[in-house]
């Protein structure tokens, strides 16, 4: 978690926000018949989490 970027935010709120985003992405992936390979999805989610947190 990027402490400077998240200054003033409750850690639990940040974690719940990120978890909700991941669940939403996974829901999209399944509902659209897995348009990307699992490894690519994992990489994409990892890059997004690194970028935002």
Biopython code that builds the backbone (N, CA, C, O; Angstrom):
import numpy as np
from Bio.PDB.StructureBuilder import StructureBuilder

atoms = [
    (1, "UNK", "N", (0.841, -1.171, 0.000)),
    (1, "UNK", "CA", (0.000, 0.000, 0.000)),
    (1, "UNK", "C", (0.892, 1.242, 0.000)),
    (1, "UNK", "O", (1.827, 1.339, 0.794)),
    (2, "UNK", "N", (0.608, 2.162, -0.867)),
    (2, "UNK", "CA", (1.372, 3.397, -0.980)),
    (2, "UNK", "C", (0.940, 4.352, 0.124)),
    (2, "UNK", "O", (-0.112, 4.985, 0.033)),
    (3, "UNK", "N", (1.753, 4.452, 1.161)),
    (3, "UNK", "CA", (1.381, 5.235, 2.345)),
    (3, "UNK", "C", (1.177, 6.713, 2.026)),
    (3, "UNK", "O", (0.223, 7.325, 2.506)),
    (4, "UNK", "N", (2.058, 7.284, 1.227)),
    (4, "UNK", "CA", (1.927, 8.711, 0.927)),
    (4, "UNK", "C", (0.669, 8.992, 0.108)),
    (4, "UNK", "O", (-0.064, 9.939, 0.394)),
    (5, "UNK", "N", (0.425, 8.181, -0.894)),
    (5, "UNK", "CA", (-0.742, 8.367, -1.756)),
    (5, "UNK", "C", (-2.040, 8.185, -0.975)),
    (5, "UNK", "O", (-3.041, 8.842, -1.260)),
    (6, "UNK", "N", (-2.017, 7.298, 0.004)),
    (6, "UNK", "CA", (-3.233, 6.967, 0.746)),
    (6, "UNK", "C", (-3.318, 7.669, 2.099)),
    (6, "UNK", "O", (-4.122, 7.289, 2.950)),
    (7, "UNK", "N", (-2.500, 8.679, 2.294)),
    (7, "UNK", "CA", (-2.528, 9.419, 3.556)),
    (7, "UNK", "C", (-3.932, 9.974, 3.794)),
    (7, "UNK", "O", (-4.535, 10.571, 2.902)),
    (8, "UNK", "N", (-4.431, 9.772, 4.983)),
    (8, "UNK", "CA", (-5.754, 10.263, 5.336)),
    (8, "UNK", "C", (-6.865, 9.269, 5.055)),
    (8, "UNK", "O", (-8.009, 9.488, 5.454)),
    (9, "UNK", "N", (-6.541, 8.177, 4.371)),
    (9, "UNK", "CA", (-7.539, 7.148, 4.085)),
    (9, "UNK", "C", (-7.400, 6.001, 5.078)),
    (9, "UNK", "O", (-6.290, 5.616, 5.443)),
    (10, "UNK", "N", (-8.504, 5.473, 5.501)),
    (10, "UNK", "CA", (-8.515, 4.320, 6.385)),
    (10, "UNK", "C", (-8.022, 3.101, 5.608)),
    (10, "UNK", "O", (-8.491, 2.841, 4.500)),
    (11, "UNK", "N", (-7.092, 2.363, 6.174)),
    (11, "UNK", "CA", (-6.511, 1.208, 5.493)),
    (11, "UNK", "C", (-7.585, 0.195, 5.106)),
    (11, "UNK", "O", (-7.530, -0.367, 4.012)),
    (12, "UNK", "N", (-8.550, -0.046, 5.972)),
    (12, "UNK", "CA", (-9.626, -1.000, 5.685)),
    (12, "UNK", "C", (-10.450, -0.550, 4.484)),
    (12, "UNK", "O", (-10.859, -1.378, 3.670)),
    (13, "UNK", "N", (-10.695, 0.746, 4.367)),
    (13, "UNK", "CA", (-11.445, 1.268, 3.219)),
    (13, "UNK", "C", (-10.662, 1.025, 1.923)),
    (13, "UNK", "O", (-11.240, 0.615, 0.916)),
    (14, "UNK", "N", (-9.365, 1.274, 1.948)),
    (14, "UNK", "CA", (-8.523, 1.069, 0.762)),
    (14, "UNK", "C", (-8.529, -0.404, 0.365)),
    (14, "UNK", "O", (-8.664, -0.728, -0.815)),
    (15, "UNK", "N", (-8.384, -1.287, 1.334)),
    (15, "UNK", "CA", (-8.362, -2.725, 1.052)),
    (15, "UNK", "C", (-9.708, -3.178, 0.486)),
    (15, "UNK", "O", (-9.742, -3.942, -0.478)),
    (16, "UNK", "N", (-10.802, -2.722, 1.065)),
    (16, "UNK", "CA", (-12.139, -3.099, 0.571)),
    (16, "UNK", "C", (-12.370, -2.564, -0.841)),
    (16, "UNK", "O", (-12.967, -3.244, -1.676)),
    (17, "UNK", "N", (-11.903, -1.360, -1.101)),
    (17, "UNK", "CA", (-12.019, -0.760, -2.432)),
    (17, "UNK", "C", (-11.298, -1.623, -3.469)),
    (17, "UNK", "O", (-11.859, -1.942, -4.517)),
    (18, "UNK", "N", (-10.066, -1.994, -3.174)),
    (18, "UNK", "CA", (-9.282, -2.815, -4.091)),
    (18, "UNK", "C", (-9.927, -4.186, -4.283)),
    (18, "UNK", "O", (-9.992, -4.692, -5.404)),
    (19, "UNK", "N", (-10.399, -4.783, -3.201)),
    (19, "UNK", "CA", (-11.035, -6.103, -3.299)),
    (19, "UNK", "C", (-12.290, -6.043, -4.155)),
    (19, "UNK", "O", (-12.540, -6.946, -4.953)),
    (20, "UNK", "N", (-13.078, -4.992, -3.999)),
    (20, "UNK", "CA", (-14.291, -4.843, -4.809)),
    (20, "UNK", "C", (-13.943, -4.694, -6.288)),
    (20, "UNK", "O", (-14.631, -5.237, -7.152)),
    (21, "UNK", "N", (-12.883, -3.962, -6.570)),
    (21, "UNK", "CA", (-12.448, -3.799, -7.953)),
    (21, "UNK", "C", (-12.042, -5.140, -8.559)),
    (21, "UNK", "O", (-12.410, -5.447, -9.693)),
    (22, "UNK", "N", (-11.294, -5.930, -7.815)),
    (22, "UNK", "CA", (-10.850, -7.235, -8.313)),
    (22, "UNK", "C", (-12.052, -8.152, -8.547)),
    (22, "UNK", "O", (-12.118, -8.840, -9.565)),
    (23, "UNK", "N", (-12.992, -8.161, -7.617)),
    (23, "UNK", "CA", (-14.190, -8.987, -7.780)),
    (23, "UNK", "C", (-14.958, -8.550, -9.024)),
    (23, "UNK", "O", (-15.437, -9.394, -9.781)),
    (24, "UNK", "N", (-15.079, -7.254, -9.241)),
    (24, "UNK", "CA", (-15.774, -6.747, -10.421)),
    (24, "UNK", "C", (-15.099, -7.166, -11.717)),
    (24, "UNK", "O", (-15.768, -7.545, -12.679)),
    (25, "UNK", "N", (-13.783, -7.098, -11.742)),
    (25, "UNK", "CA", (-13.031, -7.510, -12.924)),
    (25, "UNK", "C", (-13.214, -9.001, -13.178)),
    (25, "UNK", "O", (-13.415, -9.422, -14.317)),
    (26, "UNK", "N", (-13.146, -9.796, -12.121)),
    (26, "UNK", "CA", (-13.305, -11.246, -12.277)),
    (26, "UNK", "C", (-14.726, -11.588, -12.736)),
    (26, "UNK", "O", (-14.909, -12.484, -13.559)),
    (27, "UNK", "N", (-15.715, -10.893, -12.219)),
    (27, "UNK", "CA", (-17.092, -11.104, -12.657)),
    (27, "UNK", "C", (-17.218, -10.818, -14.153)),
    (27, "UNK", "O", (-17.826, -11.597, -14.888)),
    (28, "UNK", "N", (-16.645, -9.704, -14.602)),
    (28, "UNK", "CA", (-16.660, -9.369, -16.027)),
    (28, "UNK", "C", (-16.002, -10.480, -16.839)),
    (28, "UNK", "O", (-16.521, -10.897, -17.875)),
    (29, "UNK", "N", (-14.868, -10.947, -16.362)),
    (29, "UNK", "CA", (-14.096, -11.968, -17.074)),
    (29, "UNK", "C", (-14.922, -13.236, -17.256)),
    (29, "UNK", "O", (-14.974, -13.785, -18.356)),
    (30, "UNK", "N", (-15.568, -13.706, -16.190)),
    (30, "UNK", "CA", (-16.386, -14.918, -16.284)),
    (30, "UNK", "C", (-17.635, -14.694, -17.132)),
    (30, "UNK", "O", (-17.990, -15.546, -17.946)),
    (31, "UNK", "N", (-18.296, -13.565, -16.951)),
    (31, "UNK", "CA", (-19.542, -13.309, -17.670)),
    (31, "UNK", "C", (-19.313, -13.133, -19.173)),
    (31, "UNK", "O", (-20.235, -13.315, -19.968)),
    (32, "UNK", "N", (-18.102, -12.785, -19.554)),
    (32, "UNK", "CA", (-17.753, -12.620, -20.964)),
    (32, "UNK", "C", (-16.956, -13.796, -21.496)),
    (32, "UNK", "O", (-16.195, -13.670, -22.456)),
    (33, "UNK", "N", (-17.144, -14.943, -20.856)),
    (33, "UNK", "CA", (-16.538, -16.214, -21.287)),
    (33, "UNK", "C", (-15.021, -16.151, -21.384)),
    (33, "UNK", "O", (-14.421, -16.667, -22.326)),
    (34, "UNK", "N", (-14.414, -15.511, -20.393)),
    (34, "UNK", "CA", (-12.959, -15.462, -20.233)),
    (34, "UNK", "C", (-12.252, -14.999, -21.511)),
    (34, "UNK", "O", (-11.532, -15.776, -22.137)),
    (35, "UNK", "N", (-12.457, -13.737, -21.898)),
    (35, "UNK", "CA", (-11.875, -13.238, -23.142)),
    (35, "UNK", "C", (-10.346, -13.126, -23.129)),
    (35, "UNK", "O", (-9.727, -12.968, -24.181)),
    (36, "UNK", "N", (-9.746, -13.205, -21.954)),
    (36, "UNK", "CA", (-8.290, -13.171, -21.835)),
    (36, "UNK", "C", (-7.822, -14.419, -21.101)),
    (36, "UNK", "O", (-8.539, -14.937, -20.246)),
    (37, "UNK", "N", (-6.622, -14.910, -21.426)),
    (37, "UNK", "CA", (-6.088, -16.066, -20.699)),
    (37, "UNK", "C", (-5.892, -15.736, -19.214)),
    (37, "UNK", "O", (-5.651, -14.581, -18.864)),
    (38, "UNK", "N", (-5.996, -16.747, -18.341)),
    (38, "UNK", "CA", (-5.843, -16.515, -16.897)),
    (38, "UNK", "C", (-4.541, -15.809, -16.519)),
    (38, "UNK", "O", (-4.544, -14.939, -15.649)),
    (39, "UNK", "N", (-3.447, -16.168, -17.153)),
    (39, "UNK", "CA", (-2.155, -15.543, -16.819)),
    (39, "UNK", "C", (-2.191, -14.057, -17.154)),
    (39, "UNK", "O", (-1.693, -13.235, -16.385)),
    (40, "UNK", "N", (-2.776, -13.709, -18.294)),
    (40, "UNK", "CA", (-2.865, -12.297, -18.668)),
    (40, "UNK", "C", (-3.774, -11.529, -17.695)),
    (40, "UNK", "O", (-3.477, -10.393, -17.324)),
    (41, "UNK", "N", (-4.875, -12.156, -17.291)),
    (41, "UNK", "CA", (-5.759, -11.508, -16.318)),
    (41, "UNK", "C", (-5.016, -11.241, -15.016)),
    (41, "UNK", "O", (-5.125, -10.154, -14.447)),
    (42, "UNK", "N", (-4.268, -12.222, -14.547)),
    (42, "UNK", "CA", (-3.500, -12.059, -13.308)),
    (42, "UNK", "C", (-2.488, -10.920, -13.452)),
    (42, "UNK", "O", (-2.323, -10.117, -12.533)),
    (43, "UNK", "N", (-1.819, -10.848, -14.586)),
    (43, "UNK", "CA", (-0.846, -9.782, -14.817)),
    (43, "UNK", "C", (-1.529, -8.412, -14.853)),
    (43, "UNK", "O", (-1.036, -7.450, -14.265)),
    (44, "UNK", "N", (-2.654, -8.334, -15.540)),
    (44, "UNK", "CA", (-3.385, -7.072, -15.654)),
    (44, "UNK", "C", (-3.862, -6.595, -14.278)),
    (44, "UNK", "O", (-3.703, -5.425, -13.929)),
    (45, "UNK", "N", (-4.439, -7.500, -13.512)),
    (45, "UNK", "CA", (-4.916, -7.137, -12.167)),
    (45, "UNK", "C", (-3.744, -6.705, -11.295)),
    (45, "UNK", "O", (-3.842, -5.725, -10.557)),
    (46, "UNK", "N", (-2.640, -7.434, -11.379)),
    (46, "UNK", "CA", (-1.451, -7.066, -10.605)),
    (46, "UNK", "C", (-0.941, -5.672, -10.958)),
    (46, "UNK", "O", (-0.582, -4.894, -10.073)),
    (47, "UNK", "N", (-0.911, -5.359, -12.251)),
    (47, "UNK", "CA", (-0.455, -4.026, -12.673)),
    (47, "UNK", "C", (-1.408, -2.948, -12.175)),
    (47, "UNK", "O", (-0.961, -1.887, -11.741)),
    (48, "UNK", "N", (-2.704, -3.197, -12.230)),
    (48, "UNK", "CA", (-3.674, -2.218, -11.744)),
    (48, "UNK", "C", (-3.538, -1.990, -10.242)),
    (48, "UNK", "O", (-3.588, -0.851, -9.778)),
    (49, "UNK", "N", (-3.369, -3.056, -9.493)),
    (49, "UNK", "CA", (-3.213, -2.903, -8.049)),
    (49, "UNK", "C", (-1.930, -2.159, -7.695)),
    (49, "UNK", "O", (-1.919, -1.339, -6.777)),
    (50, "UNK", "N", (-0.867, -2.441, -8.410)),
    (50, "UNK", "CA", (0.401, -1.721, -8.172)),
    (50, "UNK", "C", (0.251, -0.245, -8.472)),
    (50, "UNK", "O", (0.805, 0.600, -7.769)),
    (51, "UNK", "N", (-0.489, 0.060, -9.503)),
    (51, "UNK", "CA", (-0.652, 1.443, -9.964)),
    (51, "UNK", "C", (-1.523, 2.269, -9.041)),
    (51, "UNK", "O", (-1.237, 3.444, -8.810)),
    (52, "UNK", "N", (-2.569, 1.686, -8.516)),
    (52, "UNK", "CA", (-3.555, 2.435, -7.744)),
    (52, "UNK", "C", (-3.309, 2.468, -6.247)),
    (52, "UNK", "O", (-3.718, 3.416, -5.577)),
    (53, "UNK", "N", (-2.660, 1.471, -5.721)),
    (53, "UNK", "CA", (-2.468, 1.432, -4.275)),
    (53, "UNK", "C", (-1.114, 1.995, -3.931)),
    (53, "UNK", "O", (-0.750, 2.054, -2.756)),
]
sb = StructureBuilder()
sb.init_structure("model")
sb.init_model(0)
sb.init_chain("A")
sb.init_seg("    ")
for serial, (resi, resn, name, xyz) in enumerate(atoms, 1):
    if name == "N":
        sb.init_residue(resn, " ", resi, " ")
    sb.init_atom(name, np.array(xyz, "f"), 0.0, 1.0, " ", f" {name:<3s}", serial, name[0])
structure = sb.get_structure()
